[in-house]
Amino acid sequence: MSLTAIVVNYNAGSLLAEGARSLLVHNGVTDLRVVDNASTDDSLERLQQAFRAHPALSIRRNEANLGYARAVNAELAGVGAEFVL
């Protein structure tokens, strides 16, 4: 079974890295994709510091805030997992 988790971020601060940690320790999550909607805080830097070399993590940075649905739909195009969260 393969499971991709998509997380949309906009200025989530420390909550982004905490949420990513929860997903990455879960044995079922094989791919964690974080889509950043043009955050202006340090949430992405915190995430990268905590999980820089984690093979399951990928990050997409949008130049503008696309909103939740458009950000998820844009990321879905490249997902090959059996299930998506």
C-alpha positions as CSV (number, residue, x, y, z in Angstrom):
1,M,0.0,0.0,0.0
2,S,1.2,3.5,-0.8
3,L,-0.1,6.6,0.8
4,T,0.7,10.2,-0.1
5,A,-0.2,13.0,2.4
6,I,-0.6,16.5,0.9
7,V,-0.3,19.4,3.4
8,V,-1.0,23.0,2.3
9,N,0.9,25.6,4.3
10,Y,0.4,29.3,4.7
11,N,2.2,30.9,7.6
12,A,1.8,27.9,9.9
13,G,4.9,28.6,11.9
14,S,6.0,25.7,14.1
15,L,2.8,23.8,13.5
16,L,4.0,22.8,10.0
17,A,7.1,20.9,11.2
18,E,5.1,19.4,14.1
19,G,2.4,18.1,11.7
20,A,5.0,16.8,9.3
21,R,6.7,14.9,12.1
22,S,3.4,13.2,13.0
23,L,2.9,12.1,9.4
24,L,6.5,11.0,8.8
25,V,6.6,8.7,11.8
26,H,3.4,7.0,10.7
27,N,4.4,3.8,8.9
28,G,1.7,4.1,6.3
29,V,2.8,7.4,4.8
30,T,5.2,6.8,2.0
31,D,5.2,10.3,0.6
32,L,4.7,13.7,2.2
33,R,4.1,16.6,-0.1
34,V,4.0,20.1,1.4
35,V,2.6,22.8,-0.8
36,D,3.5,26.3,0.4
37,N,1.1,29.1,-0.6
38,A,3.6,32.0,-0.6
39,S,4.2,32.0,3.2
40,T,6.0,35.0,4.6
41,D,6.9,33.4,7.9
42,D,9.7,30.9,8.8
43,S,7.5,27.8,8.6
44,L,9.3,26.3,5.5
45,E,12.7,27.0,7.0
46,R,11.7,25.2,10.2
47,L,10.4,22.3,8.2
48,Q,13.6,22.1,6.2
49,Q,15.8,22.3,9.3
50,A,13.9,19.4,10.9
51,F,13.6,17.1,7.9
52,R,16.2,18.3,5.4
53,A,17.3,14.8,4.3
54,H,14.1,12.9,4.8
55,P,13.5,10.9,1.5
56,A,9.7,11.0,1.8
57,L,9.4,14.8,2.0
58,S,9.0,17.1,-1.0
59,I,8.1,20.8,-1.0
60,R,6.5,22.9,-3.7
61,R,6.5,26.7,-3.3
62,N,3.8,28.7,-5.0
63,E,4.6,32.3,-5.9
64,A,1.1,33.3,-4.9
65,N,-1.5,32.0,-2.5
66,L,-3.7,29.7,-4.7
67,G,-6.0,28.7,-1.9
68,Y,-6.4,25.3,-0.4
69,A,-8.3,23.5,-3.2
70,R,-6.2,24.8,-6.1
71,A,-3.0,24.0,-4.2
72,V,-4.1,20.4,-3.5
73,N,-5.3,19.9,-7.1
74,A,-2.1,21.1,-8.6
75,E,-0.1,18.6,-6.4
76,L,-2.5,15.7,-7.2
77,A,-1.4,15.6,-10.8
78,G,2.0,14.1,-9.9
79,V,0.8,11.6,-7.3
80,G,1.1,8.0,-8.1
81,A,0.1,6.6,-4.7
82,E,-2.7,4.2,-4.2
83,F,-4.3,6.5,-1.6
84,V,-4.1,10.2,-0.9
85,L,-4.7,12.0,2.4
